[in-house]
Amino acid sequence: MKFGILMHKNTQNIGDDIQSFAAANLLPSVDYFLDRETMDTFETDDGEPVAAVMSAWYMWSKWNWPPSKYIVPLYIGMHWADHQVAQQDGSPIKTEFLTGIGGEYLNAYGPIGCRDMFTYDSFKEIGIDCYFSGCITLTLPKMKTVKREREYICVCDLPKPVVNRIKKLMKNTGIDVVETTHYKDYRNSAATWEERVEAVKELLTIYQNAKCVVTRRLHCALPCLAMEVPVFLATKNSPPVSGRFDPYWDWLHHCSYEQFLKGEYEYDFANPPENGKEYLEFRNSLIKSVKDFAAKYKDAEGSCDDFWRLKHSDAEIMKWRHDTMKSAMYDWLMYTRKDFQTIKKLNSQIDQAEARFKKEHQSIIAENDKLKSEISALEKAKSELEKTKSKLEAENIRYEKILNCRPVKTTIKLRNTFMNDNKKIKL
């Protein structure tokens, strides 16, 4: 029987190719490359089955499940993401395609080796026979040693503040800082598998010859474990929100970005400690699983039907896939409709609040205009009062001058002589 591996042909992350390369390295040959997103339509050239290592992240196009009967699978290092397609945030679709015939398919080829505890727990919850196998990248061999004039630390896809701190730590140590990325866009690429493998080897060789590697990438950290390169994991959250890092977080030296920038960690990057050895048990088990699988099917002969374990016809599978997709899309529609109703309600509340604000604003403007008018009237009255006061003060001065005149005083005194006290004029 011929052999195949899974690959994501349109990946933007070389980590996908690192996984494929790890699987290919354990097989006697690689005759077929199975596109992760079109496994349901896969066919071999001669109509015979192909034994394939099915280690990968599953999967954007979940309705392309289960895979075709041309595939005789070994499920190890499997991660099932709990979103639908293209990272649709808020999607209610989780593991619908692993129920019914989809679940029967996995159990027919079980137990399923899970890449992480998130997948393991998800599978156990829905009745899938599974175990924690670890990631296929833990089986990678060491790359060639390249002698360099200066030692270096490799930093992979880390935020600029973290990179700058590492550079500051390495200043005056004679150790360089080399930056790498796992971003590799093959969406519109005609690159052959051989060319993609060369890119993988080139990147892994950089890691192999580093004094240590600091990264947020799972498929940088785990290959470093496999190649015995000291590695330090730095991520946004401690531990990461994604279940993909369980249990690897506890296998690695680690901290969050915030802790790193505050220096809240114990790790000497100039003299890095060795990695833990927890991975070795799973590395050896993964290698044995693939080697045993290859030995079992290397000389095997027969048709697809001879190796097909699912007791359902193509028509039954197609109907199940159609019904599951229809149900999932309906659930998504209802979920989305609920969101639209919530948005409509919020928009109504916003409109009402804006109307109240407009009314209150107009009332305040009217009250302000009224106050301005009253203030203007008061200012006018005050002005009139000031004029009257000035006029009275002027009259008072004139009367004082008159009363202080000598002839007037003499006349008043003479008058007072003939008047009663209550009628006398006071001077």
Secondary structure, DSSP 8 states (H G I E B T S, - for coil): -EEEEEE-TT-SBHHHHHHHHHHHTTSS---EEEETT-GGG---SSS--EEEE--EEE-S-TTS-S--TTEEEE--SEEE-SS-STT-TT---SSGGGSTHHHHHHHHT-SEEESSHHHHHHHHHTT--EEE---GGGG---------SS-EEEEES--HHHHHHHHHHHTTTT-EEEEE--B---TT----HHHHHHHHHHHHHHHHTSSEEEES-HHHHHHHHHTT--EEEEESSSS-SSGGGTTHHHHSEEEEHHHHHHT-S---SSS-----STTHHHHHHHHHHHHHHHHHHTT----HHHH------HHHHHHHHHHHHHHHHHHHHHHHHHHHHHHHHHHHHHHHHHHHHHHHHHHHHHHHHHHHHHHHHHHHHHHHHHHHHHHHHHHHHHHHHHHTSHHHHHHHHHHHHTS-GGG----
